[in-house]
Amino acid sequence: MLIGTKLSVPLMKTRMVPRPHLIHRLSEGKSSRLIVISGLAGSGKTSLACEWIRTDGLNAVWYALDKRDNEIDLFFRYFLTALGKIDRKLASVAEPLVGGQREITKDEVIPLVVDNLNDHIPDVHVVLDDYHLIENEEIQAWISDFLDYMPPALHLVLISRHATPASLSRLRVRGRLTEIVASDMGFTEEEAGRFFSEVIPVGLSTDQVRHLVRQTEGWVAGLQLFGLSCRGKDRVDDFDDIWGYIGRETADYLMYEVIRRQPERVRIFLRATSLLERFNAEVAGEITGLADAGETLKYVLRNDLFLNSLDTDQTWYRYHHLFSKAIREEVRRSESVLFKEVYRKAALWFAGRGYIEDAFRAAFASEDLEFITDLLEDYLHLWHEREEPSAALAWLERIPHDVFVKSPLLRLEECIHKIESFRLDEIEAVLRDMEGREEELFCIYQGQKRSYCADLYAYLTYALRYYYYSPAQTDIESLDRVVAMISPENKRFAGYIKILVARSYLLKGEPMQADVALKEAASALFSSRSLWSRILWFRAAAIVERARGRLSRSEAMLREGLQLVKRKGLLGTPLKDLLYLPMAWVHYHHNDLDNALKYAEDALKYAEPPSCPVGDVIEGNLLLCLIYRARNRPRDAARCLEKMERVSKEISAPETSVSVHPWVVRFTLQGGDIRYALQWSKERKLSLDEPFSYRLIDEVITQADLLYRLQSYEEVLEMLNRFRPLCVEQDMMEAVLQIDLFLCAAHYSLGHNDQAGRICEKALAWAETEGYVRPFADFAPIISPVVAALVGTHERWRMRPCVAAALADSSAGQSKECCPAANETRTGVDLTDREAEILRLMAADYQYKEIAHKACISLETVRTHAKHILAKLDSASRRQAIRKAREMGLLQDR
């Protein structure tokens, strides 16, 4: 749902000088696909557009842009809302997108507009005001594309401080562009004369007007500044002095003159409110002490004292930056007490109402280091609640080091924002420096602030041990003991400790124990007012449920968490990303790759070490690698794999939520490189007698993959039949599904068709209840014959998603890779039927893309088979392999 509105034509606050020659040019070009009005700030661009729309009686929709509109989703919501004002049909179709939860993508907007806009609507001009604020290149590129497909009845009007964007200049060549540029916007001497006689009456001579126009180059705001400083004078004898101040002091003198001519209450209002980047009537009353601040605000608006509304509801305002800068510098120089007092009052008002960024900005502007420190100590934790560690760290970095080190609480707050990015050495250095001196350091605080500091120190001390050690070494009893040390008012820290206990149990492969710990954490976290605490619980619980194979419950928990974030109006913050990555996994297992990719990419949009959770970066890139491989995008998959490895090597902690090395081995196996896997297996010396853990599961499945590719099917059965009961006992059912699919394939390869069928049928039945589909697509090359036989026997399976996924690549079911019964050639070279087919196509001089098309398989699969062929023929090149194959008689039809 949109908050506020920016979609109405602004009212002209003052009477302007008519500019008929510009209105005529705009009228002549109003049928152009694109109309651009560009010029300096304060040059009257918006006023000109309003006058043109009024004069010609145009149908227009207006979108006033600001920097926040660089977010693609927000831009398209407002843009579609604006277009919806044109046509009811379009508004109805767009409403689910505009009011919905999911983000709008650039690829769906143009078709939606083109397909649903009524063909019979009258000409409409869509105005994008302050277009220069759009710096997002994707939006700029989209505007360029939209102009190509825009219905004939639509005309786009860009109001900008810059000339036509380069991407749109091609329209000029095609005669589809009408432009008003900066040089056109400047007032002529005649217009300036009328301005000073009709709009702001000032007794200026012709020479003085000419001089002003020459010096300002006709800049309307400059003329207006001069006029306001001389308003009502019959003659201006001190012209040169006034203009000299403008040139030397960048309008400071004029601003001072404007204020001095106002009533006392207005001067008080302007001196205070101009210090802020934005304000409303309530904060204005707080910082000015004026009981009638709302009425004074209306006076300032009526008298056009450089005040701009930031929304059409006229709730928030800001001054023209030149105006506010001039007053700010004057107040800073002459009224330093007022300067600091205004910023302090504003900071406290903003903080008390949740406008934390405004609060910190005002606090730092006060230049009062003691006040800044106190405010950050009181409110910095809210950045943690919103999962925005980079923002919190950025504010802390602005505090001088000698001031920062005197605040134990801020030092600990910095640590908590660094812990998930694994900046553990930095945290350890702080804790070591405080060790043994807690009473001495924390005695500067009183009451809850002191207990908060002590509890935060205890949490970090014990949490650091968790992040440093592997699951097998984690002292869960110590983590449990620290819970009793936490003060009742800070019991959410006890909940955080229980979350760590749950994570530790999960990494040990004990999800049932993790579930117990999460239930203990729930009472502490859900009774606190911390939204972040509750979202953290939903995330942890969903991950545990997925490990237990309860995919539907995992999804339900994530959706409940996202609904909570939505109700709090925080879907635009990184807080949602805590839930987006586990939700991406859910969609991946459902084989909904589009949504899996969307959620994963959104979760990692700003995820760059060292300011973000490193575990999420690794796990997110693993998931993206899997998705890209499923989408046959090997380069993207390789990029994600490389990043996963790099980040894993860079962090100091030995464990994250993903065991990186086994996955790297599996990916290289899928790429046809068996030597790397053999080397890993030799060095790893895997033993099932090792302590059970998440990592061991990954390694066992990787070893099974290697053994299967080596056609050591008996070893696969022996190892997995021993390991499966351990997974069942610990309720690691997602791992059990993968194990069963390998067991199915191994039995089939040994000719145990009945056994393979029984295992496959049970796996399908269980997976269907939870919505697991992707595992059957991933295992399709080695289980599709079993699934196909099952469908032939039991028709009830034919329409099931997991069955369809397993049979999607029908050619895979016919390959030797899927049905690897012994079939050695007379030469002793063991080529599968598929490899022999590809070898013959290679010998016929077909390129890999052509082979993929003819064989109905992916290009990546062709390359994999080609690598196997070269290895089996002991050849360094394709040409050498073909020559050897001819000599061995391998190119004859089998």
SEMITOR-639655 format. One record per residue (C-alpha): x, y negated, z; residue in three letters. Coordinates in steps of 0.2 Angstrom, whole numbers, padded with zeros to 4 digits, always signed. Last residue first. Layout:
<pts>
XYZALA ...
</pts>
This chain:
<pts>
+0131+0252-0159ARG +0134+0241-0174ASP +0152+0240-0179GLN +0162+0225-0172LEU +0171+0236-0159LEU +0182+0245-0171GLY +0197+0243-0161MET +0207+0234-0174GLU +0192+0223-0177ARG +0190+0219-0159ALA +0209+0214-0158LYS +0207+0202-0172ARG +0191+0194-0164ILE +0200+0192-0147ALA +0215+0184-0155GLN +0203+0171-0164ARG +0194+0168-0148ARG +0210+0164-0138SER +0221+0171-0124ALA +0216+0189-0127SER +0216+0203-0114ASP +0201+0211-0123LEU +0192+0212-0107LYS +0197+0195-0102ALA +0192+0187-0119LEU +0175+0196-0118ILE +0172+0190-0100HIS +0176+0172-0105LYS +0164+0174-0120ALA +0150+0180-0109HIS +0152+0165-0098THR +0152+0153-0113ARG +0136+0161-0119VAL +0128+0159-0102THR +0133+0141-0102GLU +0125+0138-0119LEU +0108+0146-0113SER +0101+0162-0120ILE +0089+0165-0135CYS +0103+0175-0144ALA +0101+0165-0160LYS +0100+0149-0151HIS +0114+0152-0139ALA +0125+0159-0154ILE +0122+0143-0163GLU +0127+0132-0148LYS +0143+0143-0146TYR +0148+0141-0164GLN +0145+0155-0177TYR +0160+0162-0186ASP +0153+0179-0190ALA +0166+0186-0178ALA +0158+0175-0164MET +0141+0183-0169LEU +0149+0200-0167ARG +0157+0196-0150LEU +0140+0189-0144ILE +0131+0206-0148GLU +0145+0216-0140ALA +0144+0205-0125GLU +0125+0208-0124ARG +0127+0227-0126ASP +0140+0227-0112THR +0158+0229-0116LEU +0169+0242-0107ASP +0185+0244-0118VAL +0190+0262-0117GLY +0191+0263-0136THR +0176+0274-0138ARG +0166+0261-0130THR +0160+0263-0112GLU +0142+0263-0108ASN +0140+0266-0089ALA +0124+0259-0083ALA +0124+0240-0081PRO +0106+0236-0084CYS +0106+0218-0080CYS +0123+0213-0085GLU +0121+0226-0100LYS +0108+0214-0106SER +0090+0218-0110GLN +0083+0210-0094GLY +0092+0194-0098ALA +0083+0192-0114SER +0067+0190-0106SER +0073+0175-0097ASP +0057+0170-0087ALA +0055+0187-0081LEU +0061+0184-0063ALA +0052+0167-0063ALA +0036+0174-0069ALA +0037+0187-0055VAL +0039+0174-0042CYS +0025+0164-0049PRO +0012+0179-0048ARG +0002+0181-0064MET +0008+0199-0068ARG +0009+0206-0051TRP -0009+0213-0050ARG -0005+0223-0066GLU +0004+0236-0055HIS +0014+0249-0065THR +0019+0238-0080GLY +0022+0224-0068VAL +0034+0235-0057LEU +0043+0240-0073ALA +0046+0221-0078ALA +0051+0217-0060VAL +0064+0231-0060VAL +0071+0226-0077PRO +0071+0208-0071SER +0082+0212-0056ILE +0100+0208-0062ILE +0098+0193-0074PRO +0083+0187-0064ALA +0092+0184-0047PHE +0092+0165-0048ASP +0074+0165-0054ALA +0069+0178-0041PHE +0077+0167-0028PRO +0067+0152-0035ARG +0050+0158-0031VAL +0048+0158-0012TYR +0030+0153-0008GLY +0029+0159+0010GLU +0016+0173+0007THR +0023+0177-0010GLU +0040+0180-0003ALA +0034+0194+0007TRP +0025+0203-0007ALA +0039+0200-0019LEU +0052+0207-0007ALA +0041+0222-0003LYS +0039+0226-0022GLU +0057+0224-0025CYS +0062+0236-0011ILE +0050+0249-0017ARG +0055+0247-0035GLY +0074+0248-0032ALA +0070+0264-0022GLN +0060+0272-0036ASP +0074+0267-0049ASN +0089+0274-0040HIS +0098+0274-0057GLY +0114+0267-0049LEU +0111+0250-0057SER +0094+0251-0050TYR +0100+0254-0033HIS +0112+0239-0034ALA +0099+0227-0041ALA +0086+0231-0027CYS +0100+0230-0014LEU +0105+0213-0021PHE +0087+0207-0020LEU +0085+0213-0003ASP +0100+0204+0003ILE +0093+0188-0004GLN +0077+0190+0005LEU +0086+0195+0021VAL +0095+0178+0021ALA +0078+0169+0021GLU +0073+0181+0035MET +0086+0176+0047MET +0075+0184+0061ASP +0090+0188+0072GLN +0085+0207+0072GLU +0081+0206+0053VAL +0099+0198+0050CYS +0107+0211+0060LEU +0097+0225+0052PRO +0103+0218+0034ARG +0121+0220+0038PHE +0124+0238+0038ARG +0112+0241+0023ASN +0121+0226+0015LEU +0139+0234+0016MET +0135+0252+0011GLU +0123+0246-0003LEU +0136+0234-0010VAL +0150+0247-0008GLU +0139+0260-0018GLU +0137+0247-0032TYR +0155+0243-0035SER +0151+0237-0053GLN +0165+0223-0051LEU +0151+0211-0053ARG +0141+0219-0039TYR +0156+0219-0028LEU +0158+0200-0031LEU +0140+0196-0027ASP +0140+0207-0012ALA +0156+0197-0006GLN +0147+0181-0008THR +0132+0188+0002ILE +0143+0193+0016VAL +0152+0176+0016GLU +0136+0166+0017ASP +0129+0177+0031ILE +0146+0176+0040LEU +0144+0157+0039ARG +0127+0157+0047TYR +0134+0168+0061SER +0136+0185+0068PHE +0152+0188+0078PRO +0164+0199+0067GLU +0161+0218+0066ASP +0155+0215+0048LEU +0173+0212+0043SER +0179+0201+0029LEU +0197+0202+0024LYS +0197+0183+0020ARG +0213+0183+0010GLU +0209+0197-0001LYS +0191+0192-0004SER +0197+0174-0008TRP +0209+0181-0021GLN +0196+0192-0029LEU +0184+0177-0029ALA +0197+0167-0038TYR +0201+0181-0051ARG +0182+0183-0055ILE +0181+0167-0065ASP +0165+0170-0075GLY +0156+0154-0071GLY +0144+0163-0059GLN +0159+0169-0050LEU +0166+0151-0049THR +0149+0146-0041PHE +0150+0160-0029ARG +0168+0156-0023VAL +0163+0138-0021VAL +0148+0144-0010TRP +0159+0154+0000PRO +0171+0139+0003HIS +0158+0127+0008VAL +0149+0135+0023SER +0135+0122+0024VAL +0128+0115+0040SER +0145+0108+0045THR +0160+0116+0053GLU +0178+0113+0055PRO +0177+0094+0060ALA +0191+0083+0053SER +0182+0078+0037ILE +0192+0075+0021GLU +0192+0093+0016LYS +0173+0095+0016SER +0171+0078+0007VAL +0182+0084-0007ARG +0174+0101-0009GLU +0156+0094-0009MET +0162+0081-0021LYS +0169+0094-0033GLU +0154+0104-0032LEU +0143+0089-0036CYS +0154+0085-0051ARG +0154+0103-0057ALA +0134+0103-0057ALA +0133+0087-0066ASP +0145+0094-0080ARG +0136+0111-0080PRO +0118+0104-0083ARG +0109+0120-0087ASN +0093+0115-0077ARG +0096+0129-0065ALA +0114+0124-0064ARG +0109+0106-0061TYR +0097+0112-0047ILE +0111+0123-0038LEU +0124+0109-0039CYS +0111+0096-0032LEU +0108+0108-0018LEU +0127+0109-0014LEU +0128+0090-0016ASN +0115+0088-0003GLY +0123+0100+0009GLU +0140+0091+0008ILE +0133+0074+0009VAL +0120+0079+0023ASP +0134+0086+0033GLY +0144+0070+0031VAL +0130+0059+0039PRO +0133+0042+0032CYS +0146+0028+0035SER +0162+0037+0030PRO +0156+0043+0018PRO +0144+0039+0005GLU +0125+0043+0006ALA +0117+0028-0002TYR +0106+0038-0015LYS +0109+0054-0006LEU +0091+0057+0001ALA +0084+0050-0015ASP +0094+0061-0026GLU +0088+0076-0016ALA +0070+0071-0015TYR +0069+0068-0034LYS +0079+0084-0039LEU +0068+0095-0028ALA +0053+0087-0035ASN +0058+0091-0053ASP +0065+0108-0048LEU +0048+0114-0041ASP +0055+0132-0040ASN +0046+0134-0023HIS +0063+0137-0016HIS +0069+0121-0023TYR +0054+0112-0017HIS +0058+0117+0001VAL +0076+0113-0001TRP +0071+0095-0007ALA +0060+0094+0009MET +0076+0098+0019PRO +0084+0083+0010LEU +0070+0071+0011TYR +0067+0072+0030LEU +0082+0063+0037LEU +0080+0052+0021ASP +0064+0045+0028LYS +0074+0035+0041LEU +0084+0027+0027PRO +0071+0013+0026THR +0057+0010+0013GLY +0046+0023+0021LEU +0046+0013+0037LEU +0028+0007+0038GLY +0025+0015+0055LYS +0011+0026+0047ARG +0023+0031+0033LYS +0036+0037+0045VAL +0023+0047+0054LEU +0016+0054+0038GLN +0034+0059+0033LEU +0036+0069+0049GLY +0019+0078+0046GLU +0025+0082+0029ARG +0041+0089+0035LEU +0033+0100+0048MET +0021+0107+0035ALA +0035+0111+0023GLU +0044+0121+0037SER +0028+0130+0041ARG +0026+0135+0023SER +0044+0140+0021LEU +0044+0152+0036ARG +0059+0162+0031GLY +0067+0161+0048ARG +0080+0149+0040ALA +0066+0139+0034ARG +0058+0137+0051GLU +0075+0132+0058VAL +0077+0118+0045ILE +0059+0112+0049ALA +0062+0111+0067ALA +0078+0101+0065ALA +0070+0089+0053ARG +0054+0087+0064PHE +0065+0084+0080TRP +0075+0071+0071LEU +0059+0062+0066ILE +0053+0062+0084ARG +0070+0055+0090SER +0070+0042+0076TRP +0052+0036+0081LEU +0059+0032+0099SER +0045+0028+0111ARG +0050+0043+0121SER +0037+0056+0126SER +0040+0065+0109PHE +0059+0067+0112LEU +0059+0073+0130ALA +0044+0085+0128SER +0051+0092+0111ALA +0068+0096+0117ALA +0063+0111+0127GLU +0053+0117+0111LYS +0068+0114+0101LEU +0079+0124+0112ALA +0067+0139+0111VAL +0067+0137+0092ASP +0086+0138+0092ALA +0085+0154+0102GLN +0074+0161+0088MET +0086+0154+0075PRO +0101+0164+0081GLU +0113+0164+0066GLY +0127+0156+0076LYS +0124+0140+0065LEU +0106+0141+0071LEU +0111+0142+0089TYR +0123+0127+0087SER +0109+0117+0079ARG +0097+0121+0093ALA +0110+0116+0106VAL +0113+0100+0097LEU +0094+0097+0097ILE +0094+0100+0115LYS +0108+0087+0118ILE +0097+0075+0108TYR +0082+0079+0119GLY +0093+0075+0135ALA +0097+0059+0126PHE +0078+0056+0124ARG +0078+0057+0143LYS +0084+0039+0145ASN +0072+0033+0158GLU +0073+0050+0167PRO +0092+0048+0169SER +0103+0061+0160ILE +0114+0072+0171MET +0102+0087+0171ALA +0104+0088+0152VAL +0123+0088+0154VAL +0122+0106+0160ARG +0113+0113+0144ASP +0128+0106+0134LEU +0140+0115+0146SER +0130+0131+0144GLU +0131+0129+0125ILE +0150+0130+0125ASP +0153+0129+0106THR +0167+0141+0102GLN +0157+0153+0090ALA +0148+0138+0083PRO +0164+0130+0078SER +0172+0116+0088TYR +0174+0097+0086TYR +0156+0092+0083TYR +0150+0101+0099TYR +0164+0094+0109ARG +0159+0077+0103LEU +0142+0079+0109ALA +0148+0082+0127TYR +0157+0066+0129THR +0144+0056+0118LEU +0130+0061+0128TYR +0139+0057+0145ALA +0144+0040+0138TYR +0126+0036+0132LEU +0119+0041+0149ASP +0131+0029+0158ALA +0127+0015+0146CYS +0109+0018+0148TYR +0110+0019+0167SER +0119+0002+0167ARG +0106-0006+0155LYS +0092+0001+0166GLN +0098-0008+0181GLY +0113-0019+0181GLN +0128-0021+0169TYR +0146-0027+0173ILE +0148-0011+0184CYS +0149-0001+0168PHE +0168-0003+0166LEU +0174+0000+0184GLU +0162+0014+0187GLU +0167+0022+0170GLU +0186+0020+0173ARG +0191+0039+0173GLY +0189+0041+0155GLU +0186+0024+0146MET +0201+0024+0135ASP +0198+0043+0131ARG +0180+0039+0126LEU +0186+0026+0114VAL +0200+0037+0106ALA +0188+0051+0105GLU +0176+0041+0095ILE +0189+0036+0083GLU +0195+0053+0081ASP +0178+0059+0078LEU +0174+0049+0063ARG +0163+0064+0058PHE +0150+0053+0048SER +0137+0060+0060GLU +0147+0053+0075ILE +0150+0035+0069LYS +0134+0027+0074HIS +0135+0034+0091ILE +0153+0028+0092CYS +0148+0010+0088GLU +0135+0010+0102GLU +0148+0016+0114LEU +0159+0001+0110ARG +0144-0010+0111LEU +0140-0004+0128LEU +0158-0005+0134PRO +0158-0024+0130SER +0175-0032+0133LYS +0182-0023+0117VAL +0170-0033+0106PHE +0176-0050+0112VAL +0194-0047+0109ASP +0189-0039+0092HIS +0179-0054+0086PRO +0161-0048+0082ILE +0158-0047+0063ARG +0162-0028+0063GLU +0148-0025+0075LEU +0135-0032+0062TRP +0142-0021+0048ALA +0142-0006+0060LEU +0124-0008+0063ALA +0120-0009+0045ALA +0130+0006+0040SER +0122+0016+0054PRO +0104+0014+0047GLU +0094+0028+0054GLU +0080+0017+0059ARG +0081+0022+0077GLU +0100+0019+0076HIS +0097+0002+0070TRP +0085-0001+0085LEU +0100+0004+0096HIS +0107-0014+0092LEU +0094-0022+0102TYR +0099-0026+0120ASP +0118-0024+0117GLU +0117-0034+0101LEU +0108-0048+0110LEU +0120-0049+0124ASP +0135-0049+0112THR +0128-0063+0102ILE +0124-0073+0117PHE +0141-0072+0123GLU +0148-0076+0106LEU +0138-0092+0104ASP +0141-0096+0085GLU +0122-0099+0084SER +0123-0092+0066ALA +0127-0076+0073PHE +0112-0075+0084ALA +0101-0081+0069ALA +0107-0067+0058ARG +0105-0055+0072PHE +0087-0059+0075ALA +0083-0060+0056ASP +0090-0042+0054GLU +0080-0037+0069ILE +0063-0043+0064TYR +0055-0032+0078GLY +0044-0044+0086ARG +0055-0047+0102GLY +0070-0048+0091ALA +0063-0062+0080PHE +0058-0072+0095TRP +0075-0069+0104LEU +0084-0074+0088ALA +0074-0090+0085ALA +0076-0096+0103LYS +0095-0093+0102ARG +0096-0101+0084TYR +0087-0117+0090VAL +0097-0118+0106GLU +0114-0117+0097LYS +0110-0132+0085PHE +0101-0142+0099LEU +0117-0141+0109VAL +0128-0145+0094SER +0117-0161+0090GLU +0128-0172+0079SER +0139-0161+0069ARG +0129-0145+0068ARG +0113-0155+0066VAL +0121-0164+0051GLU +0127-0148+0043GLU +0110-0139+0045ARG +0101-0154+0038ILE +0112-0154+0022ALA +0111-0135+0020LYS +0092-0135+0022SER +0090-0148+0008PHE +0102-0140-0003LEU +0094-0123+0000HIS +0077-0128-0004HIS +0067-0124+0012TYR +0060-0108+0017ARG +0043-0102+0021TYR +0033-0087+0028TRP +0014-0086+0030THR +0008-0095+0015GLN -0003-0080+0009ASP +0004-0083-0008THR +0021-0077-0001ASP +0038-0085+0001LEU +0031-0103+0002SER +0044-0116-0003ASN +0047-0132+0007LEU +0057-0146-0001PHE +0048-0160+0008LEU +0033-0159-0003ASP +0022-0171+0007ASN +0008-0159+0008ARG +0019-0145+0013LEU +0028-0155+0027VAL +0011-0160+0033TYR +0005-0142+0034LYS +0020-0137+0044LEU +0016-0152+0056THR -0002-0145+0058GLU +0005-0128+0062GLY +0018-0135+0074ALA +0005-0144+0084ASP +0011-0139+0101ALA +0028-0144+0096LEU +0042-0134+0106GLY +0053-0135+0091THR +0060-0117+0092ILE +0044-0108+0097GLU +0032-0118+0087GLY +0042-0115+0071ALA +0042-0096+0076VAL +0023-0096+0076GLU +0021-0107+0060ALA +0032-0096+0050ASN +0051-0096+0047PHE +0064-0091+0034ARG +0083-0094+0032GLU +0083-0104+0048LEU +0092-0121+0052LEU +0078-0130+0042SER +0066-0126+0055THR +0074-0136+0069ALA +0079-0152+0061ARG +0063-0152+0050LEU +0051-0150+0065PHE +0060-0163+0076ILE +0060-0175+0061ARG +0041-0171+0058VAL +0037-0175+0076ARG +0046-0192+0075GLU +0037-0197+0059PRO +0048-0196+0043GLN +0059-0210+0036ARG +0074-0203+0045ARG +0072-0186+0038ILE +0072-0191+0020VAL +0088-0202+0023GLU +0097-0188+0031TYR +0093-0177+0016MET +0099-0191+0005LEU +0116-0192+0014TYR +0119-0173+0014ASP +0116-0173-0005ALA +0132-0165-0010THR +0143-0176+0001GLU +0153-0185-0013ARG +0141-0186-0027GLY +0125-0189-0017ILE +0134-0201-0006TYR +0140-0211-0021GLY +0123-0212-0028TRP +0117-0220-0012ILE +0131-0233-0012ASP +0129-0237-0030ASP +0111-0240-0029PHE +0112-0252-0013ASP +0102-0266-0021ASP +0087-0254-0025VAL +0071-0265-0029ARG +0053-0264-0024ASP +0057-0250-0012LYS +0043-0238-0008GLY +0053-0222-0009ARG +0072-0225-0009CYS +0078-0208-0001SER +0063-0199-0009LEU +0067-0205-0026GLY +0086-0200-0025PHE +0081-0182-0020LEU +0068-0182-0034GLN +0080-0187-0047LEU +0092-0173-0041GLY +0078-0161-0041ALA +0072-0166-0059VAL +0090-0163-0067TRP +0090-0176-0081GLY +0109-0174-0084GLU +0110-0180-0065THR +0123-0193-0069GLN +0116-0198-0086ARG +0098-0198-0080VAL +0103-0209-0065LEU +0113-0221-0075HIS +0099-0223-0087ARG +0087-0226-0073VAL +0098-0239-0066GLN +0100-0248-0082ASP +0081-0248-0085THR +0080-0256-0067SER +0073-0246-0053LEU +0059-0251-0041GLY +0054-0234-0034VAL +0037-0226-0035PRO +0038-0207-0033ILE +0026-0199-0046VAL +0020-0214-0057GLU +0034-0227-0058SER +0050-0217-0054PHE +0044-0202-0064PHE +0038-0213-0079ARG +0056-0220-0080GLY +0063-0202-0078ALA +0052-0197-0093GLU +0058-0211-0104GLU +0076-0208-0099GLU +0074-0190-0104THR +0072-0177-0091PHE +0082-0161-0092GLY +0072-0145-0096MET +0077-0144-0114ASP +0096-0143-0109SER +0092-0129-0097ALA +0083-0118-0111VAL +0065-0117-0117ILE +0064-0102-0128GLU +0051-0093-0139THR +0056-0075-0144LEU +0049-0063-0157ARG +0058-0071-0172GLY +0067-0054-0175ARG +0084-0062-0172VAL +0077-0070-0156ARG +0071-0053-0151LEU +0089-0047-0151ARG +0092-0059-0137SER +0083-0047-0125LEU +0098-0036-0119SER +0109-0052-0118ALA +0097-0060-0105PRO +0090-0076-0111THR +0096-0091-0102ALA +0099-0091-0083HIS +0089-0100-0070ARG +0074-0090-0074SER +0056-0090-0078ILE +0052-0075-0090LEU +0035-0075-0099VAL +0030-0058-0106LEU +0016-0058-0119HIS +0003-0044-0119LEU -0011-0043-0133ALA +0001-0034-0145PRO +0003-0019-0133PRO +0021-0018-0126MET +0032-0004-0133TYR +0047-0014-0138ASP +0045-0026-0124LEU +0045-0012-0112PHE +0062-0006-0117ASP +0070-0023-0113SER +0061-0024-0097ILE +0067-0006-0093TRP +0085-0012-0096ALA +0083-0026-0084GLN +0075-0015-0071ILE +0089-0002-0073GLU +0102-0016-0072GLU +0096-0022-0055ASN +0101-0040-0053GLU +0083-0047-0053ILE +0084-0064-0044LEU +0086-0073-0061HIS +0068-0068-0065TYR +0063-0082-0053ASP +0045-0081-0060ASP +0039-0066-0070LEU +0024-0072-0080VAL +0012-0059-0089VAL +0003-0069-0103HIS -0013-0061-0108VAL -0021-0061-0125ASP -0039-0055-0125PRO -0042-0036-0120ILE -0049-0026-0134HIS -0036-0012-0134ASP -0039-0008-0116ASN -0023-0004-0107LEU -0022+0015-0103ASN -0010+0023-0115ASP +0002+0009-0116VAL +0002+0005-0098VAL +0004+0023-0092LEU +0017+0027-0105PRO +0027+0012-0100ILE +0026+0016-0081VAL +0031+0034-0081GLU +0050+0033-0086ASP +0054+0019-0073LYS +0050+0030-0058THR +0037+0026-0045ILE +0041+0032-0027GLU +0030+0044-0019ARG +0018+0038-0005GLN +0003+0032-0016GLY -0005+0015-0016GLY +0003+0009-0033VAL +0004+0026-0040LEU -0014+0031-0036PRO -0020+0014-0041GLU -0012+0014-0058ALA -0027+0024-0067VAL -0040+0012-0059SER -0030-0004-0062ALA -0028+0002-0080LEU -0046+0005-0083LYS -0051-0012-0074ARG -0040-0022-0086ASP -0030-0038-0083ILE -0029-0038-0064LYS -0021-0021-0066GLY -0006-0029-0075LEU -0002-0038-0059ALA -0004-0022-0048THR +0007-0013-0060LEU +0021-0026-0059PHE +0019-0026-0040TYR +0021-0007-0038ARG +0034-0007-0052PHE +0045-0019-0043PHE +0043-0010-0026LEU +0049+0006-0033ASP +0064-0001-0043ILE +0071-0010-0028GLU +0077-0026-0036ASN +0061-0034-0030ASP +0068-0037-0013ARG +0078-0051-0021LYS +0063-0061-0024ASP +0050-0062-0038LEU +0034-0072-0041ALA +0023-0061-0052TYR +0009-0071-0061TRP -0005-0065-0072VAL -0011-0076-0086ALA -0026-0079-0097ASN -0022-0096-0105LEU -0032-0112-0104GLY -0019-0121-0116ASP -0017-0135-0104THR -0018-0125-0088ARG -0005-0112-0094ILE +0006-0125-0100TRP +0005-0135-0084GLU +0009-0120-0074CYS +0024-0115-0085ALA +0031-0133-0083LEU +0029-0133-0064SER +0038-0116-0063THR +0052-0123-0073LYS +0053-0140-0065GLY +0072-0142-0064SER +0074-0138-0046GLY +0086-0124-0048ALA +0094-0126-0066LEU +0085-0120-0081GLY +0077-0106-0091SER +0059-0104-0098ILE +0059-0088-0108VAL +0044-0083-0119ILE +0044-0065-0126LEU +0032-0056-0138ARG +0028-0072-0146SER +0010-0077-0147SER +0013-0092-0136LYS +0026-0099-0148GLY +0017-0115-0154GLU +0009-0118-0137SER +0027-0117-0129LEU +0034-0129-0141ARG +0019-0141-0138HIS +0020-0140-0119ILE +0039-0145-0121LEU +0035-0160-0132HIS +0020-0164-0121PRO +0030-0166-0104ARG +0018-0174-0093PRO +0026-0181-0077VAL +0022-0171-0062MET +0008-0173-0049ARG +0013-0164-0033THR +0009-0147-0025LYS +0006-0138-0041MET -0003-0122-0035LEU +0006-0105-0039PRO -0002-0093-0051VAL -0007-0077-0041SER +0003-0061-0039LEU +0014-0062-0024LYS +0003-0053-0012THR +0005-0047+0005GLY +0010-0029+0010ILE +0007-0017-0004LEU +0000+0000+0000MET 
</pts>
